[in-house]
Amino acid sequence: MVARLVIAAPSSGAGKTTVATGLMAAFAGRGLAVSPHKVGPDYIDPGYHALATGRPGRNLDAYMCGTGLIAPLFEHGARGCDLAVVEGVMGLYDGAADQGELASTAQVAKLLKAPVVLVVDASSQSRSVAALVHGFASWDPEVRIGGVILNKVATDRHEHLLREALGESGVPVLGVLRRAPAVATPSRHLGLVPVAERQAAAVAAVAAQAEQVRQGCDLEALLALARSAPELHCEPWVPEVVGGLHAGGSGVPTRSAPAERMPTPVVAVAGGAAFTFSYAEHAELLTAAGAEVVTFDPLRDEVLPEGTRGLVIGGGFPEMYGGELSANEPLRKAVAELAAAGAPIAAECAGLLYLARSLDGRPMCGVLDADARMSERLTLGYRDAVAVNDSVLAPAGARMRGHEFHRTVIEPGAGALAAWGLRQPERRVEGFVQGGVHASYVHTHWAGSPEAAARFVEHCA
């Protein structure tokens, strides 16, 4: 059994990431093996979690992976650890739009049978904090709020008023944190600036967060609360070779033995500061399907890894590095040649922009007859997607769930052969299927559709 805590808040902006990351780092500093997790599709917070713990930050997304995989994915990531800290998303009870509690922090906490610590921004309240905490603690009796951490407390007098009010609520105060500029993490158009773009500053910020938590939180009480979580009684998720080209047109996962007999293809995965968005399970599934996964940096490397047979280009911030990506003409040419040869290429969001003809007027790889640019409009939300055409990821008609998160547009939005038909929030087609290329704005989590990884590797082999 892994001791575990879910760090939640009444709303976004209360300080969940600061507190969760600080707790991870503080407990890791005590010599505990800490497993970091994040509710929802966010890629950026797990980077700070990994910095705090030395382990991959892993997402728990009930919309993209299904509720039945949350506990197994948690057990997979937390195997062998002393403690797991799960950072929530938005407000405690906020989930996928029009889907009830689906994908909310509350739902994940219930699926994990984990106690919740509520982080409250106390900067503009005193006695009202008790009413707020009482409301959240009583809203769903299946959600166990085991304590409160008060954030942005101004003075000793302010702290006294807050503690006095909460003394009648029955929910213990497990920490009080003052305002501290050193723990702040800068943001921009899609949230926090990723660790890869500010490595030294990020290390300093995580250290400051750990120190703030050590001084302001009752770590012994928090650890005791985490250890009060009951057993989950489920088997850990295991990366398995399923589906692939042998699953048939339905996309229903089936065991795929042929991949075991194929030669090991090299699948190059884009990394570096421009392409930081990836789920750890993707590389694990590609490896399980028989691939050799090699990471490369499109900002620095002028050639693809030796023997590359397939290419995965995930999300990130190519718009922040457009000049450098464009200046690396040898690699852009290598990617275009690989695509022209028909090799499998799976590109999501940032990868889509990199394959375009141009990004904000700068030449990109030119694989797609489309141009991309920054936009004032944020596109954000879960997507229920159906494959419009056969591709290296899915047969036509297969359903996958994903997520869009970008402030860019690409014109046209879909190729002659589109990648996905989206059902909500409005019906539309988007993305490109072109030879071996599957390029789309939609981020997917392959743990929920492992047949995609198997199919991709079989195309590579």
N, C-alpha and C positions, 0 to 999 in steps of 0.2 A: 504494500500500500504506500502511495506517495502522499505525503502531507501537502495540502494545497489551499490557496487563497485566491479569491477573485476580487480584484480591485475595481470598484465601480464608482459612479458619481450620479448626482441628480441630472446633470447635463454636461455637454461638452464644455471645455474650458475651465473645469474645476481643478485640474492638476493631476488627472489620472496617470498620465505618462511619467510625470516627474516623480510621483509617489511610487508607482509600480517599479520604475527603473531604479529608483533609490533603494527600495526594499530588496530588489534582486541583487544589487551591488553590495548592499550592507550584509546580507546573509551570505553571499559568496565570499565576502571578506572574512567571514567567520570560519571559513573552511567547508561550508556546506556546498554540495552539488545542487545547483539551482536550475530548474528547467523553466525557460521563459515562454510564455504563450500570449497571443493577442486574439481577442474576439473580433471577427469580421475580416474584411478583405485587405486591410491596411498593410502596406509593404514597409513603410518608413519606421514606425515605432519598433518593429522587431529588430531593426538594425541596431538601435540603442539597447534593446534587451540583450542582444548577442554580445555587445561590447561590455555590458555589465556582468554577464555570467560566463562568457567564453564558450557558450553553446549556441547552436542555431536557434533564432527566434522562429517560432512556428505559429501559424494561424489556425483558429478554430472557427470555421464558417459554416453554420448550419444551413444556409441557403445554397451555397455552391456544392457542399459535400454531402448534405443530408444530415438529419438529426442522428441517425443511427451510427454515423462515423465519428461523432464528436468525442465520445469517451475512448474509442479505440485509437484515434489519432492522438489524443492526449496521452494515453498510456504508452504509445510508441515514442513520442518525444520525451516523456518523463522517465522512461525506463532507466533504472539504476540511480535515480536522483534522490536526494533527501527531502527536497521541497520543490513545489511548483508554484509560480506566481503567474496568474492570468490577468492581463489588463483588459478591461472591458472596452466597449465602443459606445460613443454618444452617451445618452442617459441610460440608467439601469434598465428601463423597460422599453427603450426604443429599439425597433427592429426593422425588417424589410417593410417598405411602404405597402399598406393595404394587406398585410400578411399576419396580422395579429402579433404574437410574441416571437414569430419566426426570426431567427438570427439575432435576437436581442441578447444582451449580457445576462439578463435574468434567466432566459431559457438555457443558455450554456451553463450557468451556475447550477441549475436544477439537473441538467444532464450529467454534470460532474459531481453532483451531491457535495458541492463545495460551499463553505461559508463565505459570505460577502463582507468586505470592508468598504464602507461608503466614504468617499473623499468629498468633503463639503467645502466649497468656497465660502468662508465665513466673513469675507471682507466687508459686507454691507448689512450685517444682521447681528443680533444678539439672542434674545429670548425666542425669536421666531425659528431659530435653528431646531428647537425641540419639536415644533409642529411639522417642520419639513422632514426630519428624520423619522418621526412617528408615522407619517404618511407613507414613506417609502418602505418602512419595516412592516407595515400592516397591509399593504396593497395586495400582496400575493403571499399567503401563508406558507407556500412551498419554498419561498426564497428566504433563506436564513441570513439575516444581517447580523453579523457577530460583533460589529464594532464600527466606530467612526474615527476618521482622521480629519481633524480640522485644519484647513489650509488657509494661508494668507491672513493669519491672525495678527492684529496690529500691535497690541500691548498686553502687559500682564493683566490689566484691568479688563480688557476685552476677553482674554482667556478665562478669567474668573466668571464673567457673565455667561459665557458659552457653557462652561462646565456646570454651572449652577442650573441652567435651563435643562441641560441634557441629563442631569442627575435624576430627573423624574421620568425620563423616557424609557428606562430599562435597557438602553443600548449603551455599552461602555465606550468611553473615549480612549482610544488606543494610541493617539498621537496628536500633537499640536505643532504646526509648522508656521514659522514666521515668513514674512515676505523675504526673499533672498535672490537678488539679481544674478548671482553666480550660477544658479541652477537653471536659468532660463535657456531655452533652445530657440534659435531664430526660425521664423516661418516665412513662406512665400506663397505662391499661387495654388499649390496643392498640399499645403500643410507644412510640417517640419522640414527643415533642410536635412537630407540624408547624411548619415555618418560618413559615407565615402567621400563626401564633398568637404568635410570639415573635421578630419580625423583627430588632429591634436586638440582642437577646441571641444570636440565631442567627448574625448577622454577626460578633459578637465571638467566638463559639465556633469558627466556621470559621477566622477569622484565627488564633486560638490553635492550632488543629489544624495549620494550614499552618506556623506557626513551629516547633511541636514536630517536625514531619516534617523541616523544613529543617535543624534542629539535630541530629536523631538518625538520619537516613537518608542513605545514599549515593545521592543523586539521579542522579549520572552513571552509576553502575552500574545503577540501576533503568531509566534511559532506554536504556542499551545493551541491557539484557535485553529491553525492549519492542521495540526495533528489530530484534531477532533473530527475531521472528515472521515466518513465511513468508507469501507472498501467499495470499489466499483463493480467488481464481479464481471469483468469483460476481458476479452483477449486483445492484446495490442494489435493495432493495424500493422500489416506487413506489406511492403511493396511487392506486388505480384504481377506476373506476365499474364494479362488477360486480353481477350478480344482481338484487336489488330485486324489484319486483312481477312482473317478467318471467322470473324464474328457474324458475317452476313450483313444484309442491308438494314437490319433492324437496329444495329448498334448495341445489341444486348451483349454484355460481357460473357465470354466463354474462355476456358483455359486454352492457351495457345502454345502447344508444344513445338511447332516449327521454328519459333524464334531461337530455341535452344540449339538448333543444328546449324544456324547461320553463322558466317564469320562475324567477328566483332567489328561493327562500324564505328568510326569516330564521329561523335556528335559534338560540334563546337557550340558552346553556350556563351553569349555575349555578357560581359561583366564590366567592371570598372565604374567610374563615377557617373557615366552617362546612362548606364543600364543596370540599375540597382534593384529593380523590382523582380523578384523571383520567389517561388515557394520551394523550400528544401525538398519537399516530396517529389517535385518534378525530376530533379537529378536522380533521386533514388529510384523512381519508376523507370527512367531511361536506362539506368544501370541494370535494373532487374530484367528489363526487356532485352538485354544483350548488348547494349552500347557501351562504348568507352567515352565518358563525358569529360571534355577538356574545356576549360574556361579561357576566354581571350578578351582583350580590352580594345574595342574599336578606336579608342582615343590614342593608343600607343602602338599597337601591333600593326605592321604593314602587310602581314600575310596571315592567312587562316592556319589553324593548327594542322600539322602534317597529317595527311590522310583523311581530311574532313570529308565525310559523306553526307552529312546533314547539318543544319544550322538552326539554332533556337535563339531568337532575339526577343527578349521580354521587354517589360516596361522600364520607365526611368524618365530622365529629363534631357532628351537630345536637344530640346530648344535652348537649354542653357549652354550647350557645347556645340552649337551648330557650326561655328567657325572651325573648331578643331576637327570635328567629324568630316567636314567638307575638305579640309586641308589634307586629310589622310587619303589621298587619291589612290595609292596602290591597294589599300584594303577595299575601298569602294569598288574598284575594278574587279578584285578577286571575288567579292560577293556577287556582283553582276554576272561574272563568268560561271559561278557555281549555279546560279539560278537559271542561266541560259542552258546549262547542261542537264537541267531537269532534276537536280538534287532536291530533296525535301527541305523546305525552309518554313518554319513556324514563327510568325512574327506577331507580337501583341503590342498595340498602342505605340510605344516608343519605337519598337521594331518596325511597325507599319510606316512611321514617318521616315525612318532610316532607309527603307526600301523605295521611298517615293523618288520622283524626279528632282524635287527641290523641297527645302524647308526654310521658310522665311527668305526665299530668294537665293539661298545657297545650294549648290549642287549636292545631291545625295547619291545613292547608289543607282538610281534610274531603272530599277527593276520594274516598277509600276509606272504606268502612264498617268501620273497624278501628282499634284502639288499640295504641300501642306504649309500651314501658317498658324501662328499664335492667334488666339481669339479672346475676347473679353468674357465670353460665355463659358461657364463651368458645366460640363456634362458629367453627371454623377448618378449612379444608381445600379441596382441589380438588373440583370437581363436574363430572360428566358429565351434561349436561342435554339433554332432548328437549322441544321446544315442544309443549305439550298442546293449544293452540288457536292459530288464526291470530291474528297480532298485527302491529303496525307494525314489529316487528323480524324476525319469522320466520314462515313458514307452518307449520301444524301438521305435526309429524313431523320438522322440521329439528333437527339436532343441533348443539349448541354446547358448548364446554368453558369452565368458569368457576371462580370461587373465592369462598368465603364467609369473612368475617372480621368478627365483631361480638360485642358483649356486650349486645345488646338482643333482645327478642322482640316479635312483633306478633301480636295475636289478633283474628280468626282468622289462621292462617298462610297461608291461600290463599282466593281469592275463589270465587264461583260458577263463574267461568272462571279456571282456574289458569294461571300463566305457564309453569312448567317442571315436568316430571317428572324427578326426580333418581334416578340409578342407584346411587350410592354416596356415603357409606358405608352408608346405608340407603335403601331405596326409599320415596319420598314425593313428594307434589306440593306446590308452594309458589308464592307470588306471585299477582299479579292481572293479568288482561286485562279491561279495562273500557272500551268505546268505543275511543278512540285511545290509551288508557293501557296501558303495559306496565311493571309495577312489581314488583321482585323483590329479594331479598337477594343474588342471585348477581351478582358482578362479571364482566364479559366483556371480552375484548380483541378489538376489531373487526378488527385486522390478520389474525387467524386466521379471521374470518368477515366479509369485507368486504361481502358481500351484505346484511348487517344495516344498514349505513350507507346503502347505495343504496336499500333498501326504505323506510327511515325518511324519507329526503329525498323520494322519490317520493310517499309519503303526504302529506308537507307540501305538495308542489306540486300 
